Amino acid sequence: MSGSFRRVPLLLTALVLSSGLALAQPAAPEAAKPESAKPAQAAPAAKKPAEFEPEVGQPGKDVIWVPTPQDLVDKMLDIAGLRPGDYLIDLGSGDGRTVITAAKRGVRALGIEYNPNMVALSQRNAEKEGVSKLATFVRGDIFRSDFSKATVVTMYLLPQINVKLRPTILRLRPGTRVVSHSFHMDEWEPDGTIGGNGNDCERFCSAYFWVVPARVNGTWRIRQGTLSVKQEFQTFTGTLRTRDGTHKVENGRLRGEAISFTAGGTKYSGTVKGRRMSVTVDPAAKAETAPAERAAQVPAKNQAR
Ligand SMILES: C[S@@+](CC[C@H](N)C(=O)[O-])C[C@H]1O[C@@H](n2cnc3c(N)ncnc32)[C@H](O)[C@@H]1O
């Protein structure tokens, strides 16, 4: 695909040169020839319309087109943990490279792109790569498109566009993975980052990764007591009221439907599925505290003998 961008300056030079030559040519000689001297004209061959060639920096509806370098596309799909069964949607899919790369990994993927020429180009690219069954493209505006079925969302837009999309992204199914080339989501801290240490890459070689957190703001009755939660994206604070008293919630974290927190010195972890939350004492924390519990019990048992 990148070959086509490299050809753009050449093509432009050729276009400029050819149009210049055409302007410099005198128009008269051909017209001055007598009718009989003109060679018999064959029916003009139907001209194939020139294929659309994208230009880096060409305007887009909300964002210009600049392609993500292929090695970063690969890393973005790696950090997303792309796997068979996923459904990837690229918001503003440009020449289709992210969608096509996902399809080459055996994953169904859709590109939403405003520019119809880019949509057609992506479809041609997918055909050339033999993945047009898995890689599909639609012409659409990302702000008017439904991408709620995605399990992975990718994008290379702009910070303010990301922030504008953020409420929609936060309403996606918990666990949906989101990767953004270069741009963040303001106060929504990423769950992972791809650094920009590529060999031939000085700018625009980083990406951010998030997992849409379950929505837990509010009060929950759980087996252990009453959990009051104040959620900030994938983190939360609050209190856990148990029979022992009210404990401050610390290190509250969500990764999709997985929840963990500490309260009253005990670590809890579990899942949130819609309106159901179930947490248990973290098995790792149990392992940590088990020797201490046993040590405390031994003297008591011994005394009882
Ligand atoms: C920076 S390019 C990224 C292309 C591709 N995702 C990639 O990473 O190589 C942004 C793309 O978004 C498209 N775009 C801009 N505004 C859009 C909108 N509102 N809806 C859909 N596509 C849009 C542009 O035409 C352009 O192709």
Ligand as a Chemical Component Dictionary entry (heavy atoms), coordinates in Angstrom:
data_LIG
# 
_chem_comp.id                   LIG 
_chem_comp.type                 NON-POLYMER 
_chem_comp.pdbx_formal_charge   0 
_chem_comp.three_letter_code    LIG 
# 
loop_
_chem_comp_atom.comp_id 
_chem_comp_atom.atom_id 
_chem_comp_atom.alt_atom_id 
_chem_comp_atom.type_symbol 
_chem_comp_atom.charge 
_chem_comp_atom.model_Cartn_x 
_chem_comp_atom.model_Cartn_y 
_chem_comp_atom.model_Cartn_z 
_chem_comp_atom.pdbx_ordinal 
LIG C1  C1  C 0  -5.349  10.416 10.252 1  
LIG S1  S1  S 1  -6.306  9.478  9.106  2  
LIG C2  C2  C 0  -6.147  7.838  9.775  3  
LIG C3  C3  C 0  -6.404  6.750  8.776  4  
LIG C4  C4  C 0  -6.273  5.327  9.297  5  
LIG N1  N1  N 0  -7.148  5.087  10.436 6  
LIG C5  C5  C 0  -4.852  5.032  9.675  7  
LIG O1  O1  O 0  -4.577  4.954  10.894 8  
LIG O2  O2  O -1 -4.001  4.877  8.789  9  
LIG C6  C6  C 0  -7.979  9.968  9.558  10 
LIG C7  C7  C 0  -9.028  9.500  8.585  11 
LIG O3  O3  O 0  -10.304 9.837  9.124  12 
LIG C8  C8  C 0  -11.148 10.254 8.067  13 
LIG N2  N2  N 0  -12.190 11.108 8.681  14 
LIG C9  C9  C 0  -12.092 12.389 9.113  15 
LIG N3  N3  N 0  -13.242 12.783 9.682  16 
LIG C10 C10 C 0  -14.104 11.738 9.613  17 
LIG C11 C11 C 0  -15.446 11.524 10.037 18 
LIG N4  N4  N 0  -16.150 12.465 10.681 19 
LIG N5  N5  N 0  -16.022 10.325 9.789  20 
LIG C12 C12 C 0  -15.332 9.347  9.153  21 
LIG N6  N6  N 0  -14.052 9.487  8.725  22 
LIG C13 C13 C 0  -13.436 10.665 8.963  23 
LIG C14 C14 C 0  -10.228 10.974 7.121  24 
LIG O4  O4  O 0  -10.782 11.044 5.826  25 
LIG C15 C15 C 0  -8.969  10.122 7.205  26 
LIG O5  O5  O 0  -8.972  9.110  6.242  27 
# 
loop_
_chem_comp_bond.comp_id 
_chem_comp_bond.atom_id_1 
_chem_comp_bond.atom_id_2 
_chem_comp_bond.value_order 
_chem_comp_bond.pdbx_ordinal 
LIG C1  S1  SING 1  
LIG S1  C2  SING 2  
LIG S1  C6  SING 3  
LIG C2  C3  SING 4  
LIG C3  C4  SING 5  
LIG C4  N1  SING 6  
LIG C4  C5  SING 7  
LIG C5  O1  DOUB 8  
LIG C5  O2  SING 9  
LIG C6  C7  SING 10 
LIG C7  O3  SING 11 
LIG C7  C15 SING 12 
LIG O3  C8  SING 13 
LIG C8  N2  SING 14 
LIG C8  C14 SING 15 
LIG N2  C9  SING 16 
LIG N2  C13 SING 17 
LIG C9  N3  DOUB 18 
LIG N3  C10 SING 19 
LIG C10 C11 SING 20 
LIG C10 C13 DOUB 21 
LIG C11 N4  SING 22 
LIG C11 N5  DOUB 23 
LIG N5  C12 SING 24 
LIG C12 N6  DOUB 25 
LIG N6  C13 SING 26 
LIG C14 O4  SING 27 
LIG C14 C15 SING 28 
LIG C15 O5  SING 29 
# 
